[in-house]
Every structure is written in C-alpha cells, then in structure tokens.
C-alpha cells in the first residue's frame, strides 16, 4: 500500500538524497539535494539516516495525501505548508493522520523545500543512490519529476521515529522545539557567498578580480539544478587561453566567452572547459541553493584553511542536532 499519493506535483518536484558519488569518471553526474543541509536535518528530525531520500520542491510545492499515519519533517525554504488547510510548522517532527492532505503553495522565503518521511522513500537505488537525474531518466520514481497520481511508499521506522511519534500522539500540540537552521543556511535576500580562488583566478585581469569581489551579481531566470547564470560586471582574461576540459564540482564558478559567470549546481556536468575564477565553499552551498532567480549575491574571498574551519563547525552543529533529537526522543 502506498503511504502517500501525489495530488498535485508542483513546479519541479523530485526525489533526492545526498547524491550519486563515485561515478563521475564514467560521465555520470552526482545530482542529489541542492540544499544538503536541509535534507540532512529533515532526515534527522524523523529518525532517518542523514543520507536518506526526501522530496525536493522548487518555488511552487506539491499537494500530498497520506494513505496512513506518517511522521514527517519539512525543512528548507518556506513554501507555506498547510495540513488540511492549517499552517504546519517547519524544522520539527510532525505527525500526520491517515487521510490528511499536506499542501504547499509558493516560496515566500528561500527557494527549495524538503519533506522527509520516517522510514525513508522506498524507490530502487541506481548506482547506490535514489536521487533523480531527469535528463538521463534515472533514479527517483521512474527517473522523472513527480506527477499527479504517483504513489510513494515509506519504509520501517527507527526507534527514534517511533518514540517521537508516540510523544506527538499523546500531545494535542506540536513540539514546541524546532531546529534553527542558521548558520548552516542563511536566508538573507542578498547574502555574501564565500569562495576560494579558482584554478584560473590569476589569469583574469585586475579589473575583473576587483569587480568579482566588490560588485553584486544577479541570478538570472536561467537558473536550475544544473547551474545559475549570473548577470553583472563582465569578467575577462589577461590573454586568450585554450583549455582542456577539467573536473568540476558543486559551486564551481566558470566564466564563458561572454564574461558572465555560471555557478555549477547539483546536476552539473562532470567536466567543464571554461576558465574557473572561483569555487563556492561547501559550507555555503545550501545558502546558494536557496537563492531565487532575480536576487543578487556578493562574493567574499576566503582561504582554504578558513573554508575547512567553517565546514568542520557546520558538521559539529549537525552532530549536536542529531544528539539533541535522540535525547528528546528518549525522554
């Protein structure tokens, strides 16, 4: 029996986990959640392993009907979730009764929302991942976005999920506590995104380097899971150069011939042949993922040591979240 029925799919709704790692050498992209911190926290809140698959929604959300009682958590951007017409709190576990309808509207903060189900989403793994890569038609549910009438099934609950659900069932109110996503994800309208120097940084002229770190760039409407095209001061090399295609990753900032940067995202290609002026640090990838088209971003240069320190601090925060959730389930 399906646990959830998709009544309306929303704008672009897929099943994503942390990604399909280890296959880029064969030309298979990583995919996975655009906002990995939101996905990981959602899973922790329902007693799943952090890397379990969730539903990812973009800008306009889905409508889901539950065929049996479920424990869920909603994280990421605020797409105005409602259960049976009543607003539902985010960043905490929520018990949903059989027959209830969870409806999302449009994004009022951030860009992407995540729904985790206790027990995870039961779809086959493709190359060790449940993540959907729509262009290749692999992963998720039939390798595509969710459609009206689709059914999803969840698996067995962990002891943490069972304990949280029992506590919620005995209370007439939702949990008063919730997870604060800051500083893991910053929902400022024009945030500063921290970057490392790219491998061709020194090949750009001084005016370009100055502009890149002092002027805002706007995320254009040509922004999706593959990459964000930016509009702002044009960037130029000191002299023309020929490049071989090289490996790229989430947050690589490439500069094509028109001088307008492109930030590569979760569904990026495995290699790229444009000069790379910068690399978004891993710790800021979730903040980047929550930026809507037509918003601006400023870039801040940091060194590798600082980037590693920030990442370790964020991982420590996630560890503390996991510990606190287990404590709350136990007492």
Secondary structure, 3 states (H helix, E strand, C coil): CCCEEEEECCCCEEEECCCCCCCHHHCCCCCCCCCHHHHHHHHHHCCCCCCCCEEEEECECCEEEECCCEEEEEEEEECCCEECCEECCCCCEEEECCCCEEECCECCEEEEEEEEECCCECCCCECCECCCECCCCECCECCECCCCCCEECECCCCHHHHHHHHHHHCCCCCCCCCCCCCCCCCCCCCCEEEEEECCCHHHECHHHHHHHCCCCEEEEEEECCCEEEEECCCCCECCCCCCCCEECCCCEEEECCCCCEEEECCCCCCEECCEEEEEECHHHHHHHHCCCCCCEEEEEECCHHHHHHHHHHHHHHHHHHHHHHHHHHHC
